[in-house]
Amino acid sequence: MSGADPDGDPETDTADVPGDDGTDEPTAMIRPEWRSDLLLIVKVVLATYVGFFLVGVLSGAGVNATVGTIQSITYFGAIFALGALALNLHWGYTGMFNIGIAGFMAIGAYTMSIAVASPDGTPAGFGLPIPVGVVLGMVAAGIAGLVLVIPTLRVRADYFAIVTLGFSEIVRLSVQSRSLRQIGDTAYGTGGGQGIRATPVDSVVGWLFDQPIVGAVGDVLILLGEAVGIASSVLERGIYTLVLILFVIAFYVLLTRIAHSPFGRVLKAIREDELAAKSLGKRTDRAKIAAFAVGCALMGLVGTLWMGSRTHISPDHFMPLITFYVFVALIVGGAGSNTGSVLGGFVFAAVIFEGPRFVRTMVRANLGTDFPRTAYGAFAELGAGDPAALIGYVLYQQADEVRYIVLGVVLVLLMIKRPDGLLGHRKEIAAGVDLRRRGAVADGGRSAEDDGPAGTDGGADDE
């Protein structure tokens, strides 16, 4: 019963305080604001699409090239978002500095490739269904992460980073080794430096189009696209990109639920102060092992999805640069934020990864492709009064190198303007209940709003 007690003091009503019923149900304050987050992501994506489409069409790049660029942005945005989400579980929530992402992606991708490759191929595979291969790749990467983290659990910070980087390079050099080209007297193996080449039927894209519903929808989209001048190859890649978007949604939901669970709150406590978490009786070692294994399994899944649209896999696909790209995507979005991970992956793909390539497409459409191949030739023609030669050399011939310049500029601007990333300023409370409400209850039911502006006591006179 609410109201005053017999002594005349206001009775504290705690019935509406979340968490007092013994449950761990998160309050509205700390429940992920998925509606506003979804709206933010949709706004950024639509603005990017409209901007690229208008610039591409108005610059004369053509509808097909522009739509192809948008598809590539979405594809790589989804891949980097998946990688950033998995890394966020390690670095953003647990504080584990894992820079061996490419290695775990390679384990997942190679496991899937060996599992699903044709038994008649070179090297031979087991011919298993693609879904089975994807699961096996994910499990293999998770087991590898488990094996790695147990002996290195007490290695801290930069030393742990060195261990994971070394492990990644060991994986890459191992699959490149001739000794694993064929395992024993069998034809099974990694293919060495030549990698594993699958037929189009064995690829994930081909498998998708063999499914009745996806195949029917794909045929309709291809017909409609060809009617407006869009190549069928662009639309086929677009359908696979839609599958990646579904995985991004699944990753986001899974990791958000983990972050707001009791297990996730332990991870955040480890990130902030592991000693304090231990003093409260939390088994931090078990939590770190579980988090690392789950994150590595997700990275293995990212590797299988990344290679799913390709018919060839080789060690060169898993250079340390891939790890660097994923880290930059997470830094752009903001570590510790799942929404920031998705947003950072898309922004990285649009501005840094595909932006210079799109500029090269526009240069080719407007200035052609006859540009000097050396800096000396470009400056020589500039001295002769032809600035287009230098522009073409930088933006067309050296477009891939310009990407690193853009990357550096973006990182410098972020460090100056938003050092925590686009959404890294959003702090997630580790508690399972609204601590402000509990503080109000402990203070006799008064809330911060009842106290008036800071520095006052709500207008009451001092006595």
Secondary structure, DSSP 8 states (H G I E B T S, - for coil): --SB-TTS-B----TTSTTTTS-----TTTS--HHHHHHHHHHHHHHHHHHHHHHHHHTT--HHHHHHHHHHHHHHHHHHHHHHHHHIIIIIII------HHHHHHHHHHHHHHHHS-TTSSSB-----HHHHHHHHHHHHHHHHHHHHTTTTT--HHHHHHHHHHHHHHHHHHHHSGGGTS-TTSSBS--GGG-EE--GGGSHHHHHHHSHHHHHHHHHHHHHHHHTT--HHHHHHHHHHHHHHHHHHHHHHHHHHHHTSHHHHHHHHHHHHHHHHHHTT--HHHHHHHHHHHHHHHHHHHHHHHHTT-SEE-GGGG-HHHHHHHHHHHHHH-TT-HHHHHHHHHHIIIIIISHHHHHHHHHHHHH-S---SSHHHHHHHHHTT-HHHHHHIIIIITHHHHHHHHHHHHHHHHHHH-TT-SSTT-----SSS-HHHHHHHHTTS--GGGG-STTS-TT----
